[in-house]
Amino acid sequence: MTKLVINDLSCHYNGHAVIKNLSLAIESNEIIALLGPSGCGKTTLLRTIAGLQAVSNGEIHLGDKLVSSANFMLESEKRNVGMIFQDYALFPHLTVAQNIAFGLSKLDKLAASQRVNAMLTLVKLNDFSDRFPHEISGGQQQRVAIARALAYQPDLMLLDEPFSNIDSQSRSEIMIEIRHILKTQNVPAVFVTHSKDEAFAFADKLAIFNNGKIEQIGSAEQLYCNPNSPYVANFMGKANYVPITAINGRSVSTLLGDIVVDTSTREHHNIAMLRPEQLSLTEQSSSALEIGHSFFCGSHWVHRLSSNGSPEQPIEVHCKKSYRVGTKVAVSVLDHELVTFAS
């Protein structure tokens, strides 16, 4: 199986560094999501891996083969890399079977037919082989796209926002199906998305991009529970930041009271990060905090607290119980491994 290794990669576009000294290793059969805002370098990295973008510095290796460096760029068609695009890029005048067969010209007719039938079975589209793209759903079109890409038997799959055109009701099921297909075929993948929910569901690891660099890489749980910066913390979900006024061994003092921590806190850290679900509320008439805004999200209530009527930087709490706006409340911190930062 194939491993992708990127070492000290830099890439410039119109004189500006889009990717800056980036290193990344993707193991065989691993799915990595590149996650970040528009313009942070995700798609550029995908293009460099595909051989569509030159690099300024560093190297890209696919297995034991060098495919890109500052002085060398292997042609895209020789990299054995499959690509799935946001718009699927299916040929409208070709049937499902003909789309999957496109590019298998090096195989004889029988071998190509067998490969197409195998792919149709893999993506569960045997009964749709003679239909045209406009005659099938968006989710089915996406499965045709992955079948066509896998028909090449690629060493690596690249997916650029592949689920954005699929309706929300079908998206989760399609993601699970395509993830299962990639895993059963032992094909590693790099997946670009703006959506952390898609990354959570589809990828083994997430790489959070920030201005051409990877800020942090790890599992969704690692990045959500133990972010290494406020940038990562905010990108992974809602976070409250509370000043630390004192540190006493295994306890820190904050405006919400003392918090007992599972691990020692660095002395120069003066901000505690608290996820909304790590807090709980109780009514307390003498409290300076009150419910400023409240709404129901299906699985929980979202309560935003204000202090003495001020809505500035409100604390957000997620809990099962509803409270009326204006209710005075006290906040307590549930047991968890506390994350702290230096301001």
N, C-alpha and C positions, 0 to 999 in steps of 0.2 A: 504493500500500500504506500501511497505517496504523502510526503510531508512538505509543506510550504514554509520556507525560511526567508525572512526579510531582515537584512542587516544594514543599519545606519542609512536608511533610504532618505534621499532628498529629491524634491521635484519642483521645478520652477515653471511658472506660466506667466507670460507677458512681463518677465523680469521680477516677478514676486514669488517667494517661496511658498508653495501650497502645502508641501509635506516637508517636515524638518527633522532630519536625523531619527527616523522612525525605525524601530525594530519590532518584529513580530514573528512568532512561530506558531504554526497551525499543524497539529498532529493529524495523522491518518484517521479518517472517519470522524473528524471533529467539525462542528459547525460553529463558526465565529460570526457574531453580529458586529458590524461597525455602526456605532450609534453616535449621533451628534447633530447639531443644528446645520442648516444650509450653509455651504461655503466653508466648512471646517476641514475638507480634504478627503471625505469618505469615498466619493465617486472617483476622484483622481487616483486614489490608491487602487481602486478596482481596475481602472483603466491601465495603470502601470503593470498590474499582475497579468492582465489580458494581452499586453503588448500593444496597446493603442496609445500609450503615452511614454515618451522617453524619460529617463531618470537623470538627475544631475550628479548624484553621488550615491554610493552604496550598491548593494547587490540583491537580486531576487533569485532564489534557488527553488526549483520544483523537483523534489526528489534529489537525485545526485546531479541534476542538470542546471547549469547557470542559464537563466533566461533573460536577465536584464542587468546591466551595469552602466556606468557612465560611458564606457567605450564599446558596449555591445548590446544589441537588442535583437533577440530571436523573433522571427516573424510570428504573428498571432496564430496563423494556421499550423505552425509547427509545435505549438505549446501543448496541444491536446487539452485545452481548457474549454469547458462548456459555459455558455452564458444564457441567462434568462433575464429578459428586460421587463420594464414596467408595463409596456404595451404589448408584451408577448411576441411581437414581430412575426406573426404568422402570415403566410402568403394567402390572401383572400381567395385566389383563383384555384388553390390546391385543396384537395380533401384532407381530412385528418391524417389518413395513412400516407398520402403524398407529402404532407408537411413533415411527418416523422422521417420519411425516406430521403428527404432532401439532404444532400451532402454525403450519402452513402454510395456514391458512384464508384468508389474503389472496390466495392464488394460486387460479386457476381449477382445475377438476378435472384437466384434461389437464396443465397446468404442474406441479401438485403431484405427479401420478403420475410425470412425467418426472424431477422432482427426487428423488423417493424411489428410483426405479430407478438413477439416477446414484449416489446415496449407497450403495445396496446393492452396486453394482459396485465402488465405491471401497473399501469395507471387506470385500469378498469374502464377502458373505452372500446372494447371489442365491438360493441354494437353501434359504434359511431364512426367507424373507419371510413365510410363513404360520404359522410357529411362534410359540409364546408364550415369554416370558422364562424360565419354569421348565423349558422343554424344550431350552434351549441352555446351553453352558458359561459359566463366569464370564468367560473371555476374550472369548467371542462377545457376551455381554451388554455388556462394555465397548466393543466395536466398535459395537454398536447405539447406545450412549450418545453416542459421538463422531459417528456418522452423523447422529443427531438434532440434535446441536448444530451441526454443519456445514451441515445443511439450511437453516438460517436465513441462511447466507452471512455469518457474523459478521466484524466487524473485529478481534476479539480473542477468544482462548479462555482461560478460567480453569479450572484443574484442581486440585481439592482432594483430596489423597491418593488418586488414582484407581487405583492399582495394589495397594493394601494388601489387598484381598479376593481377589486372584488368587494361585493356588498358585505357589510359587517356581519350579517347572519351566517354567511357561508365561509367567511375568512378563517375562523378558528379551525373548522373542520379541514379546510384545504391545507392550512399550515401543518396540521398534525399528519395528514396524508403524505405531503411532500417530504416532511422531515423523516417519516418512516421509510419512504422510498430511498432517500439518500443514505440512510443508515443501513438498510438491507443491501444496498449496492456498494457499500464501503467507499463512498465518494465524499471526501472532505469538501467543505463549502465555506465561502465568504459571502456574507449577506449584509447588504446595505439597507438601512431603514432609518426613518425619523421617529418611529414609534417604539417606545420601550416595551409596550404590551406585546407587540409582535416579536421583539427580541427575546422577551421572557419566554414566550411560548415556543419559539422556533430554535433558538441557539443554545449551545452548550456553554459558551462563554460570551461575554460582552466586552468590547473594546470601546471605551468612551473617548471620543475625539474632542480636542480643544485646540483650535487654531493650528492645524497641521501636525499635531502631536497626539499620542495616546496618553491621556491623563491617568487612566487606570484600566486594568484588564482583569477579569475574573468571572466567576459565576454570578448570576443575577442576585442570589442571596448575599454573596460576599460584598458586592458593590452597593446593595441597598442597606445592609446592616453595618458595614464597615467601610464607608467611603473614605478616601484619603484626602479629600478636599471638599469645601463647600460646593464647588462646581459640580463634582460628581454627585454629591448628596442631593442637590437641587434637581439635577437631570433625572435622577432615579425616582424622585417623588417628593411630595411636600415635606418640608422640614421646618421646625421651629429652632431658633437660636437664642439661647438664654445665657446672659453673662454669669460667669463664675466669680463669686466674690471672695472665696477662700477655699483652700485645699487642706484637708486634714487626713493624711494617710489614705484610707479607703473611702473617704467621704468628701464631697464637694458641696459648698454652700451656694445656692442660687436664689433668685427672687421667688422661685417656686418652693423653696425650702431646701433642706439637706438631701443629697442623693448619695446612697451607698453604691460604690462602683465595684465591678467584678475584677478589674485590673487597675494598677496604679496609673494615675493621671500625670502627664508631664507638667512640671511646674510652670512652664511658660505658656501653657494652654489656658485660655481665659474665656472660652465659649463652649457651651454644651449644646450638642445637636440632639434634638428630641423629635422623633417621628410622632405624628398625631395619635397613632394607636398605642404609643408607649405612655400615654397620659390618661388619667381618669379624673372624673369630676364628682364633687359632692356639693350639695347646697349649703351655703354658709352666709348668713345674713350680714356678717361683719366684714366679709371679703371686699377688697378693692376691685376684684375682677367680676365681670358680669357677662352674660351671653349677649353679644352684640349682633350676631347673625346666625341663623340656623337653617339647615335644609336636610332633607332625607335623600340618601343615595342608594336605597335598596337594601344593601347589607348592613348599613350603619347610618348614624346621624353625623353630620359635620357641624361642629359648633365653633364659631370664631369668637374669641373673647376680647373684650376691650377693658381698659383700666380707667376708671373714673370717667367713662363715657368717651375716651379717646380711641379712635379706630386705628391709630398708627401702629404698624407692625403687630397686628393682632396674633395671639396664640391660637393655633387651630388644634382641636381635639376631635378624634373619631371615637364614638362609643355607641352602644346599643340603645341608650336611653335618650329620650327627647326632653328638652328643656325649653321653657318659654323665653323669648327675648326679654332681657332685663333681669333675669334671675341671677342673684349673686351666687357665685360658686368658688370653691377652693379647688386647686389643681394638685394632684399627687402624681408621682412618677412610678410607673410599674417597674418591677425588677427586670433589668436587662443589662447587657454590656454597653456601658456609656461610651459614646464617641465625642471627643473634644477636639477643638481646633484653636490655633492662635489667631487672634484678629489682626 
